[in-house]
Amino acid sequence: MHQHFYSFQAPDHFSLGQPMGEGFRLQAQRAILEAQGQPSWEIKKNTAQMLLSLAQPHFPDYFAELQGYALGANVDFLDFWTVALEDDAEASNEETTSHAKCTTSIINNGHTLVHSEDHFEPGLEDSVCLVRKQIGNFASIEIFYYNTIGGSSVGFTSRGYTQAINTLLNTPLRVGIPKNLIARYLFDTGDPVASFEWLQTLNIGSGFSHLITNSDGHIFHIELSTHQSFMAEPSSPYYHTNHCLLTKDYDTNDDYGTLSRLNFAQSHISENISPHELPAVLQDNSLGNDKSIFNERTVAQMIVNTQSQSAKVWLKRESSLGWVEYSL
């Protein structure tokens, strides 16, 4: 078991958030202190207040969890919410070019999801850990970014669904429902189609690519942005990096290796590849430190068996352990 594996159990969201905040207090306080030293802090905080008013009525449970987290971490709630928004606190009507990160493959008739989690820059492997959460009878395991609501990386739940998140290139950030909240909502889903339809009624601020598969091998792909939202139910094998596949609204620039990583995954992570071969393929660096699936920004990787609801996990911060298996 990883040293940075944490388990939290509670009867409700607020009661879950409080021990998480207590456990991750140092990370929360450091992140807020660093953010407060930036010239844009007051602007971000004002934006966060607008997003709070907009989003809280739609996601009261998640805000209760965040309030518990802030209380446990002994930090101001609005300060913590501002940090938890990440780049959505910079929302405007301008189109932005985010660093492309993460590569996802779904193979084996939809029963295996393979994900490589990248950060925006090298050297940030300590920003993630592995977390198991349980509220009542609902449990999940995910690669978790400190100081967030969760659900914005990769993980699986006791409802039988697995989700992996990829950033989308050249998508605008505007004031609306933050993408991290949407990621957590879709991570917790028991019905991706109904969840997608409900999201269409909201004012979405920005978005991710969401690859979701269930224990039956049924694949759902959702791409969300301020301009458009699409959902497809593709067949296995299926792959995604950082350009929009459902709209095909992208140029041919290989920014951050989004095309290179996609082509490599399609060529090397085949439908029937042996599970024993996957770790070596995931940690292939043959395209260099920038454009490989295993690149200088890679912080964690997960191979999920959606039928058994178990996963093998690799954390860069504990790379000496190799791959460690977990189940709900």
Short mmCIF file of the C-alpha atoms (twelve columns), coordinates in Angstrom:
data_MODEL
# 
_entry.id   MODEL 
# 
loop_
_atom_site.group_PDB 
_atom_site.id 
_atom_site.type_symbol 
_atom_site.label_atom_id 
_atom_site.label_alt_id 
_atom_site.label_comp_id 
_atom_site.label_asym_id 
_atom_site.label_seq_id 
_atom_site.Cartn_x 
_atom_site.Cartn_y 
_atom_site.Cartn_z 
_atom_site.pdbx_PDB_model_num 
ATOM 1   C CA . MET A 1   0.000   0.000  0.000   1 
ATOM 2   C CA . HIS A 2   1.211   3.497  -0.776  1 
ATOM 3   C CA . GLN A 3   2.231   5.781  2.053   1 
ATOM 4   C CA . HIS A 4   0.081   8.461  0.412   1 
ATOM 5   C CA . PHE A 5   -3.102  6.370  0.358   1 
ATOM 6   C CA . TYR A 6   -5.839  7.805  2.561   1 
ATOM 7   C CA . SER A 7   -9.294  6.484  3.438   1 
ATOM 8   C CA . PHE A 8   -12.215 8.584  4.696   1 
ATOM 9   C CA . GLN A 9   -15.697 7.410  5.690   1 
ATOM 10  C CA . ALA A 10  -18.648 9.487  6.877   1 
ATOM 11  C CA . PRO A 11  -22.464 9.574  6.870   1 
ATOM 12  C CA . ASP A 12  -22.705 12.805 4.842   1 
ATOM 13  C CA . HIS A 13  -20.667 15.192 2.706   1 
ATOM 14  C CA . PHE A 14  -19.857 17.749 5.408   1 
ATOM 15  C CA . SER A 15  -18.706 15.007 7.763   1 
ATOM 16  C CA . LEU A 16  -16.531 13.611 4.969   1 
ATOM 17  C CA . GLY A 17  -14.915 16.943 4.167   1 
ATOM 18  C CA . GLN A 18  -13.871 17.777 7.713   1 
ATOM 19  C CA . PRO A 19  -11.416 14.878 8.272   1 
ATOM 20  C CA . MET A 20  -10.103 15.373 4.742   1 
ATOM 21  C CA . GLY A 21  -9.328  18.974 5.619   1 
ATOM 22  C CA . GLU A 22  -7.692  17.882 8.862   1 
ATOM 23  C CA . GLY A 23  -5.586  15.321 7.024   1 
ATOM 24  C CA . PHE A 24  -4.620  17.694 4.227   1 
ATOM 25  C CA . ARG A 25  -4.399  20.876 6.307   1 
ATOM 26  C CA . LEU A 26  -0.793  21.601 5.446   1 
ATOM 27  C CA . GLN A 27  -1.433  21.380 1.692   1 
ATOM 28  C CA . ALA A 28  -4.477  23.682 1.940   1 
ATOM 29  C CA . GLN A 29  -2.730  26.318 4.022   1 
ATOM 30  C CA . ARG A 30  0.347   26.312 1.797   1 
ATOM 31  C CA . ALA A 31  -1.730  26.594 -1.391  1 
ATOM 32  C CA . ILE A 32  -3.733  29.538 -0.052  1 
ATOM 33  C CA . LEU A 33  -0.651  31.340 1.205   1 
ATOM 34  C CA . GLU A 34  1.029   30.950 -2.178  1 
ATOM 35  C CA . ALA A 35  -2.093  32.101 -4.049  1 
ATOM 36  C CA . GLN A 36  -2.497  35.151 -1.812  1 
ATOM 37  C CA . GLY A 37  0.977   36.262 -2.834  1 
ATOM 38  C CA . GLN A 38  -0.005  36.507 -6.500  1 
ATOM 39  C CA . PRO A 39  -0.998  39.901 -7.964  1 
ATOM 40  C CA . SER A 40  -4.225  38.424 -9.351  1 
ATOM 41  C CA . TRP A 41  -5.463  37.050 -6.011  1 
ATOM 42  C CA . GLU A 42  -8.202  39.628 -5.355  1 
ATOM 43  C CA . ILE A 43  -9.493  39.321 -8.927  1 
ATOM 44  C CA . LYS A 44  -9.602  35.533 -8.604  1 
ATOM 45  C CA . LYS A 45  -11.366 35.788 -5.268  1 
ATOM 46  C CA . ASN A 46  -14.024 38.088 -6.725  1 
ATOM 47  C CA . THR A 47  -14.551 35.632 -9.586  1 
ATOM 48  C CA . ALA A 48  -14.776 32.789 -7.083  1 
ATOM 49  C CA . GLN A 49  -17.528 34.644 -5.230  1 
ATOM 50  C CA . MET A 50  -19.540 34.938 -8.455  1 
ATOM 51  C CA . LEU A 51  -19.027 31.253 -9.229  1 
ATOM 52  C CA . LEU A 52  -20.055 30.338 -5.700  1 
ATOM 53  C CA . SER A 53  -23.386 32.146 -6.054  1 
ATOM 54  C CA . LEU A 54  -23.956 30.533 -9.431  1 
ATOM 55  C CA . ALA A 55  -22.999 26.953 -8.593  1 
ATOM 56  C CA . GLN A 56  -23.949 26.369 -4.957  1 
ATOM 57  C CA . PRO A 57  -27.714 25.995 -5.562  1 
ATOM 58  C CA . HIS A 58  -27.048 23.160 -8.021  1 
ATOM 59  C CA . PHE A 59  -24.478 21.241 -5.956  1 
ATOM 60  C CA . PRO A 60  -25.312 21.791 -2.260  1 
ATOM 61  C CA . ASP A 61  -23.763 18.481 -1.141  1 
ATOM 62  C CA . TYR A 62  -20.409 19.260 -2.722  1 
ATOM 63  C CA . PHE A 63  -20.329 22.698 -1.152  1 
ATOM 64  C CA . ALA A 64  -21.123 21.143 2.223   1 
ATOM 65  C CA . GLU A 65  -18.111 18.866 1.679   1 
ATOM 66  C CA . LEU A 66  -15.910 21.825 0.771   1 
ATOM 67  C CA . GLN A 67  -17.115 23.728 3.827   1 
ATOM 68  C CA . GLY A 68  -16.226 20.753 6.008   1 
ATOM 69  C CA . TYR A 69  -12.831 20.534 4.295   1 
ATOM 70  C CA . ALA A 70  -12.125 24.240 4.932   1 
ATOM 71  C CA . LEU A 71  -13.179 23.889 8.577   1 
ATOM 72  C CA . GLY A 72  -10.945 20.863 9.061   1 
ATOM 73  C CA . ALA A 73  -8.035  22.638 7.384   1 
ATOM 74  C CA . ASN A 74  -8.616  25.757 9.525   1 
ATOM 75  C CA . VAL A 75  -8.805  28.048 6.488   1 
ATOM 76  C CA . ASP A 76  -11.317 30.608 5.259   1 
ATOM 77  C CA . PHE A 77  -13.946 28.958 3.053   1 
ATOM 78  C CA . LEU A 78  -13.865 31.535 0.244   1 
ATOM 79  C CA . ASP A 79  -10.069 31.393 0.174   1 
ATOM 80  C CA . PHE A 80  -10.218 27.612 -0.079  1 
ATOM 81  C CA . TRP A 81  -12.944 27.699 -2.750  1 
ATOM 82  C CA . THR A 82  -10.822 30.122 -4.792  1 
ATOM 83  C CA . VAL A 83  -7.867  27.723 -4.694  1 
ATOM 84  C CA . ALA A 84  -10.092 24.685 -5.366  1 
ATOM 85  C CA . LEU A 85  -11.315 26.300 -8.603  1 
ATOM 86  C CA . GLU A 86  -7.805  26.094 -10.084 1 
ATOM 87  C CA . ASP A 87  -7.817  27.894 -13.462 1 
ATOM 88  C CA . ASP A 88  -11.598 28.460 -13.398 1 
ATOM 89  C CA . ALA A 89  -10.850 31.298 -10.967 1 
ATOM 90  C CA . GLU A 90  -9.410  33.059 -14.043 1 
ATOM 91  C CA . ALA A 91  -12.717 32.825 -15.903 1 
ATOM 92  C CA . SER A 92  -13.341 35.415 -18.621 1 
ATOM 93  C CA . ASN A 93  -14.673 35.341 -22.151 1 
ATOM 94  C CA . GLU A 94  -11.245 34.842 -23.661 1 
ATOM 95  C CA . GLU A 95  -10.165 31.633 -25.355 1 
ATOM 96  C CA . THR A 96  -7.252  30.055 -23.529 1 
ATOM 97  C CA . THR A 97  -4.620  27.502 -24.423 1 
ATOM 98  C CA . SER A 98  -4.175  25.193 -21.470 1 
ATOM 99  C CA . HIS A 99  -1.304  22.794 -21.130 1 
ATOM 100 C CA . ALA A 100 -2.549  19.501 -22.532 1 
ATOM 101 C CA . LYS A 101 -2.401  16.704 -20.039 1 
ATOM 102 C CA . CYS A 102 -3.348  13.046 -19.645 1 
ATOM 103 C CA . THR A 103 -3.853  10.064 -21.953 1 
ATOM 104 C CA . THR A 104 -6.692  7.547  -21.656 1 
ATOM 105 C CA . SER A 105 -7.370  4.229  -23.379 1 
ATOM 106 C CA . ILE A 106 -10.356 1.896  -22.999 1 
ATOM 107 C CA . ILE A 107 -9.802  -1.664 -24.225 1 
ATOM 108 C CA . ASN A 108 -10.815 -5.273 -23.570 1 
ATOM 109 C CA . ASN A 109 -14.454 -4.750 -24.640 1 
ATOM 110 C CA . GLY A 110 -14.686 -1.752 -22.338 1 
ATOM 111 C CA . HIS A 111 -13.578 -3.708 -19.273 1 
ATOM 112 C CA . THR A 112 -10.136 -2.098 -18.908 1 
ATOM 113 C CA . LEU A 113 -9.494  1.629  -18.581 1 
ATOM 114 C CA . VAL A 114 -5.871  2.759  -18.763 1 
ATOM 115 C CA . HIS A 115 -4.976  6.294  -17.719 1 
ATOM 116 C CA . SER A 116 -1.761  8.308  -17.463 1 
ATOM 117 C CA . GLU A 117 -2.177  11.427 -15.318 1 
ATOM 118 C CA . ASP A 118 -0.038  14.448 -16.183 1 
ATOM 119 C CA . HIS A 119 0.308   17.757 -14.372 1 
ATOM 120 C CA . PHE A 120 0.819   21.108 -16.093 1 
ATOM 121 C CA . GLU A 121 4.547   21.281 -15.313 1 
ATOM 122 C CA . PRO A 122 7.351   18.903 -14.262 1 
ATOM 123 C CA . GLY A 123 8.154   18.382 -10.599 1 
ATOM 124 C CA . LEU A 124 4.594   18.460 -9.229  1 
ATOM 125 C CA . GLU A 125 4.208   14.790 -8.312  1 
ATOM 126 C CA . ASP A 126 3.547   15.702 -4.664  1 
ATOM 127 C CA . SER A 127 0.292   17.425 -5.654  1 
ATOM 128 C CA . VAL A 128 -1.576  14.104 -5.901  1 
ATOM 129 C CA . CYS A 129 -2.282  11.159 -3.651  1 
ATOM 130 C CA . LEU A 130 -4.647  8.175  -3.656  1 
ATOM 131 C CA . VAL A 131 -7.955  8.538  -1.789  1 
ATOM 132 C CA . ARG A 132 -10.768 6.174  -0.893  1 
ATOM 133 C CA . LYS A 133 -13.980 7.926  0.150   1 
ATOM 134 C CA . GLN A 134 -17.205 6.458  1.455   1 
ATOM 135 C CA . ILE A 135 -20.476 8.220  2.192   1 
ATOM 136 C CA . GLY A 136 -23.059 5.752  3.431   1 
ATOM 137 C CA . ASN A 137 -22.904 2.810  1.036   1 
ATOM 138 C CA . PHE A 138 -21.294 4.763  -1.813  1 
ATOM 139 C CA . ALA A 139 -17.530 4.306  -2.114  1 
ATOM 140 C CA . SER A 140 -14.859 5.451  -4.561  1 
ATOM 141 C CA . ILE A 141 -11.120 5.293  -5.138  1 
ATOM 142 C CA . GLU A 142 -9.341  7.978  -7.153  1 
ATOM 143 C CA . ILE A 143 -6.076  9.706  -7.864  1 
ATOM 144 C CA . PHE A 144 -6.811  12.876 -5.922  1 
ATOM 145 C CA . TYR A 145 -5.494  16.405 -6.333  1 
ATOM 146 C CA . TYR A 146 -5.114  18.124 -2.971  1 
ATOM 147 C CA . ASN A 147 -7.310  21.198 -2.410  1 
ATOM 148 C CA . THR A 148 -10.038 20.144 -4.860  1 
ATOM 149 C CA . ILE A 149 -13.498 18.606 -4.709  1 
ATOM 150 C CA . GLY A 150 -12.073 15.488 -6.349  1 
ATOM 151 C CA . GLY A 151 -13.178 13.597 -9.435  1 
ATOM 152 C CA . SER A 152 -10.865 15.525 -11.757 1 
ATOM 153 C CA . SER A 153 -8.355  12.773 -12.510 1 
ATOM 154 C CA . VAL A 154 -9.215  9.053  -12.705 1 
ATOM 155 C CA . GLY A 155 -11.041 6.663  -10.416 1 
ATOM 156 C CA . PHE A 156 -13.864 4.190  -9.971  1 
ATOM 157 C CA . THR A 157 -16.941 3.904  -7.767  1 
ATOM 158 C CA . SER A 158 -19.188 1.314  -6.171  1 
ATOM 159 C CA . ARG A 159 -21.919 2.293  -8.653  1 
ATOM 160 C CA . GLY A 160 -19.907 0.367  -11.224 1 
ATOM 161 C CA . TYR A 161 -18.549 3.339  -13.165 1 
ATOM 162 C CA . THR A 162 -14.983 4.413  -13.921 1 
ATOM 163 C CA . GLN A 163 -14.146 7.936  -15.128 1 
ATOM 164 C CA . ALA A 164 -10.978 9.466  -16.569 1 
ATOM 165 C CA . ILE A 165 -10.555 13.200 -17.202 1 
ATOM 166 C CA . ASN A 166 -8.502  14.833 -19.964 1 
ATOM 167 C CA . THR A 167 -8.021  18.554 -20.494 1 
ATOM 168 C CA . LEU A 168 -9.230  20.020 -23.793 1 
ATOM 169 C CA . LEU A 169 -7.053  22.389 -25.811 1 
ATOM 170 C CA . ASN A 170 -8.188  25.866 -26.828 1 
ATOM 171 C CA . THR A 171 -11.364 25.953 -24.781 1 
ATOM 172 C CA . PRO A 172 -12.489 29.277 -23.270 1 
ATOM 173 C CA . LEU A 173 -12.939 29.965 -19.573 1 
ATOM 174 C CA . ARG A 174 -16.021 31.990 -18.753 1 
ATOM 175 C CA . VAL A 175 -18.155 32.571 -15.687 1 
ATOM 176 C CA . GLY A 176 -20.368 29.507 -15.310 1 
ATOM 177 C CA . ILE A 177 -20.510 26.138 -13.556 1 
ATOM 178 C CA . PRO A 178 -16.838 25.228 -12.951 1 
ATOM 179 C CA . LYS A 179 -15.482 22.159 -14.713 1 
ATOM 180 C CA . ASN A 180 -14.135 20.629 -11.494 1 
ATOM 181 C CA . LEU A 181 -17.631 20.490 -10.004 1 
ATOM 182 C CA . ILE A 182 -18.918 18.881 -13.192 1 
ATOM 183 C CA . ALA A 183 -16.070 16.364 -13.085 1 
ATOM 184 C CA . ARG A 184 -16.995 15.325 -9.541  1 
ATOM 185 C CA . TYR A 185 -20.682 15.115 -10.467 1 
ATOM 186 C CA . LEU A 186 -19.976 12.820 -13.413 1 
ATOM 187 C CA . PHE A 187 -17.508 10.795 -11.318 1 
ATOM 188 C CA . ASP A 188 -20.323 10.080 -8.846  1 
ATOM 189 C CA . THR A 189 -22.920 9.313  -11.524 1 
ATOM 190 C CA . GLY A 190 -25.113 6.255  -11.650 1 
ATOM 191 C CA . ASP A 191 -26.521 7.217  -15.053 1 
ATOM 192 C CA . PRO A 192 -24.209 9.126  -17.438 1 
ATOM 193 C CA . VAL A 193 -26.961 9.828  -19.979 1 
ATOM 194 C CA . ALA A 194 -29.325 11.376 -17.420 1 
ATOM 195 C CA . SER A 195 -26.432 13.299 -15.864 1 
ATOM 196 C CA . PHE A 196 -25.392 14.692 -19.243 1 
ATOM 197 C CA . GLU A 197 -28.958 15.754 -20.010 1 
ATOM 198 C CA . TRP A 198 -29.206 17.587 -16.684 1 
ATOM 199 C CA . LEU A 199 -25.916 19.365 -17.317 1 
ATOM 200 C CA . GLN A 200 -27.366 20.731 -20.545 1 
ATOM 201 C CA . THR A 201 -29.759 22.815 -18.454 1 
ATOM 202 C CA . LEU A 202 -26.892 24.629 -16.714 1 
ATOM 203 C CA . ASN A 203 -24.656 27.506 -17.720 1 
ATOM 204 C CA . ILE A 204 -21.357 25.651 -18.130 1 
ATOM 205 C CA . GLY A 205 -18.244 27.751 -17.584 1 
ATOM 206 C CA . SER A 206 -15.639 25.432 -19.111 1 
ATOM 207 C CA . GLY A 207 -15.132 21.740 -19.597 1 
ATOM 208 C CA . PHE A 208 -13.118 18.560 -19.826 1 
ATOM 209 C CA . SER A 209 -13.213 15.351 -21.794 1 
ATOM 210 C CA . HIS A 210 -14.892 12.672 -19.665 1 
ATOM 211 C CA . LEU A 211 -14.346 9.033  -20.572 1 
ATOM 212 C CA . ILE A 212 -16.682 6.802  -18.575 1 
ATOM 213 C CA . THR A 213 -17.128 3.047  -18.704 1 
ATOM 214 C CA . ASN A 214 -19.180 0.702  -16.559 1 
ATOM 215 C CA . SER A 215 -18.842 -2.857 -15.329 1 
ATOM 216 C CA . ASP A 216 -20.698 -4.105 -18.417 1 
ATOM 217 C CA . GLY A 217 -18.115 -2.495 -20.709 1 
ATOM 218 C CA . HIS A 218 -20.474 0.255  -21.933 1 
ATOM 219 C CA . ILE A 219 -18.448 3.342  -22.890 1 
ATOM 220 C CA . PHE A 220 -19.643 6.943  -22.664 1 
ATOM 221 C CA . HIS A 221 -17.596 9.873  -23.961 1 
ATOM 222 C CA . ILE A 222 -18.590 13.419 -22.993 1 
ATOM 223 C CA . GLU A 223 -16.813 16.569 -24.207 1 
ATOM 224 C CA . LEU A 224 -17.926 19.807 -22.570 1 
ATOM 225 C CA . SER A 225 -17.077 23.421 -23.272 1 
ATOM 226 C CA . THR A 226 -18.734 26.821 -23.139 1 
ATOM 227 C CA . HIS A 227 -19.569 26.598 -26.851 1 
ATOM 228 C CA . GLN A 228 -20.821 23.046 -27.200 1 
ATOM 229 C CA . SER A 229 -21.399 19.790 -25.399 1 
ATOM 230 C CA . PHE A 230 -21.417 16.364 -26.970 1 
ATOM 231 C CA . MET A 231 -21.932 12.801 -25.852 1 
ATOM 232 C CA . ALA A 232 -21.177 9.583  -27.704 1 
ATOM 233 C CA . GLU A 233 -21.263 5.887  -26.868 1 
ATOM 234 C CA . PRO A 234 -18.264 4.511  -28.783 1 
ATOM 235 C CA . SER A 235 -17.086 0.940  -28.988 1 
ATOM 236 C CA . SER A 236 -13.863 -0.527 -27.653 1 
ATOM 237 C CA . PRO A 237 -11.016 0.175  -28.216 1 
ATOM 238 C CA . TYR A 238 -11.271 3.914  -27.674 1 
ATOM 239 C CA . TYR A 239 -8.608  6.525  -26.971 1 
ATOM 240 C CA . HIS A 240 -8.404  10.195 -25.991 1 
ATOM 241 C CA . THR A 241 -5.749  12.802 -25.304 1 
ATOM 242 C CA . ASN A 242 -6.460  16.556 -25.472 1 
ATOM 243 C CA . HIS A 243 -8.100  17.602 -28.723 1 
ATOM 244 C CA . CYS A 244 -11.846 17.345 -29.254 1 
ATOM 245 C CA . LEU A 245 -12.687 14.073 -30.970 1 
ATOM 246 C CA . LEU A 246 -16.473 14.336 -30.994 1 
ATOM 247 C CA . THR A 247 -16.517 17.667 -32.841 1 
ATOM 248 C CA . LYS A 248 -13.207 17.146 -34.670 1 
ATOM 249 C CA . ASP A 249 -12.804 20.869 -34.023 1 
ATOM 250 C CA . TYR A 250 -9.027  21.010 -33.818 1 
ATOM 251 C CA . ASP A 251 -6.045  21.869 -35.953 1 
ATOM 252 C CA . THR A 252 -3.128  19.556 -36.594 1 
ATOM 253 C CA . ASN A 253 -0.734  21.163 -34.102 1 
ATOM 254 C CA . ASP A 254 0.785   18.524 -31.859 1 
ATOM 255 C CA . ASP A 255 0.647   20.747 -28.770 1 
ATOM 256 C CA . TYR A 256 2.088   18.894 -25.771 1 
ATOM 257 C CA . GLY A 257 2.057   15.723 -27.847 1 
ATOM 258 C CA . THR A 258 -1.730  15.436 -28.021 1 
ATOM 259 C CA . LEU A 259 -1.540  13.829 -31.486 1 
ATOM 260 C CA . SER A 260 1.666   11.895 -30.794 1 
ATOM 261 C CA . ARG A 261 0.295   10.375 -27.590 1 
ATOM 262 C CA . LEU A 262 -2.987  9.474  -29.270 1 
ATOM 263 C CA . ASN A 263 -1.224  7.760  -32.157 1 
ATOM 264 C CA . PHE A 264 1.107   5.907  -29.798 1 
ATOM 265 C CA . ALA A 265 -1.775  4.660  -27.657 1 
ATOM 266 C CA . GLN A 266 -3.720  3.495  -30.709 1 
ATOM 267 C CA . SER A 267 -0.666  1.635  -31.994 1 
ATOM 268 C CA . HIS A 268 0.595   0.087  -28.744 1 
ATOM 269 C CA . ILE A 269 -2.394  -0.309 -26.407 1 
ATOM 270 C CA . SER A 270 -4.385  -2.751 -28.488 1 
ATOM 271 C CA . GLU A 271 -7.819  -4.162 -27.729 1 
ATOM 272 C CA . ASN A 272 -6.465  -7.503 -26.526 1 
ATOM 273 C CA . ILE A 273 -3.091  -6.503 -25.094 1 
ATOM 274 C CA . SER A 274 -1.985  -8.646 -22.165 1 
ATOM 275 C CA . PRO A 275 -2.495  -6.983 -18.773 1 
ATOM 276 C CA . HIS A 276 1.111   -7.835 -17.989 1 
ATOM 277 C CA . GLU A 277 2.290   -5.713 -20.937 1 
ATOM 278 C CA . LEU A 278 0.384   -2.574 -19.996 1 
ATOM 279 C CA . PRO A 279 2.730   -1.143 -17.327 1 
ATOM 280 C CA . ALA A 280 5.701   -1.175 -19.694 1 
ATOM 281 C CA . VAL A 281 3.710   0.497  -22.486 1 
ATOM 282 C CA . LEU A 282 2.381   3.152  -20.104 1 
ATOM 283 C CA . GLN A 283 5.913   4.014  -19.026 1 
ATOM 284 C CA . ASP A 284 7.350   4.198  -22.527 1 
ATOM 285 C CA . ASN A 285 9.343   7.381  -23.087 1 
ATOM 286 C CA . SER A 286 10.375  6.771  -26.699 1 
ATOM 287 C CA . LEU A 287 8.771   10.014 -27.981 1 
ATOM 288 C CA . GLY A 288 10.810  12.141 -25.599 1 
ATOM 289 C CA . ASN A 289 10.132  13.952 -22.336 1 
ATOM 290 C CA . ASP A 290 7.454   16.212 -23.800 1 
ATOM 291 C CA . LYS A 291 5.355   14.093 -26.159 1 
ATOM 292 C CA . SER A 292 5.476   10.576 -24.701 1 
ATOM 293 C CA . ILE A 293 2.613   9.044  -22.725 1 
ATOM 294 C CA . PHE A 294 5.174   8.783  -19.926 1 
ATOM 295 C CA . ASN A 295 6.538   12.321 -19.998 1 
ATOM 296 C CA . GLU A 296 8.244   14.787 -17.676 1 
ATOM 297 C CA . ARG A 297 4.846   15.924 -16.327 1 
ATOM 298 C CA . THR A 298 3.454   12.443 -15.541 1 
ATOM 299 C CA . VAL A 299 2.538   12.167 -11.845 1 
ATOM 300 C CA . ALA A 300 0.465   8.967  -11.643 1 
ATOM 301 C CA . GLN A 301 -1.039  6.114  -13.658 1 
ATOM 302 C CA . MET A 302 -3.954  3.750  -13.140 1 
ATOM 303 C CA . ILE A 303 -5.134  0.525  -14.810 1 
ATOM 304 C CA . VAL A 304 -8.744  -0.244 -13.864 1 
ATOM 305 C CA . ASN A 305 -10.507 -3.587 -14.223 1 
ATOM 306 C CA . THR A 306 -14.090 -2.382 -14.470 1 
ATOM 307 C CA . GLN A 307 -15.566 -5.843 -13.884 1 
ATOM 308 C CA . SER A 308 -13.767 -6.562 -10.626 1 
ATOM 309 C CA . GLN A 309 -13.758 -2.879 -9.554  1 
ATOM 310 C CA . SER A 310 -10.064 -3.033 -8.819  1 
ATOM 311 C CA . ALA A 311 -7.048  -1.103 -10.073 1 
ATOM 312 C CA . LYS A 312 -3.287  -1.096 -10.253 1 
ATOM 313 C CA . VAL A 313 -1.837  2.283  -9.349  1 
ATOM 314 C CA . TRP A 314 1.578   3.878  -9.876  1 
ATOM 315 C CA . LEU A 315 2.528   7.116  -8.113  1 
ATOM 316 C CA . LYS A 316 5.650   8.960  -9.194  1 
ATOM 317 C CA . ARG A 317 6.221   10.230 -5.660  1 
ATOM 318 C CA . GLU A 318 6.466   6.579  -4.570  1 
ATOM 319 C CA . SER A 319 7.834   5.102  -7.769  1 
ATOM 320 C CA . SER A 320 10.052  2.644  -5.879  1 
ATOM 321 C CA . LEU A 321 6.916   0.681  -4.943  1 
ATOM 322 C CA . GLY A 322 6.049   0.044  -8.565  1 
ATOM 323 C CA . TRP A 323 2.409   -0.873 -9.208  1 
ATOM 324 C CA . VAL A 324 0.132   -1.434 -6.201  1 
ATOM 325 C CA . GLU A 325 -3.323  -3.039 -6.443  1 
ATOM 326 C CA . TYR A 326 -6.443  -1.666 -4.759  1 
ATOM 327 C CA . SER A 327 -10.107 -2.625 -4.677  1 
ATOM 328 C CA . LEU A 328 -13.223 -1.126 -3.141  1 
# 
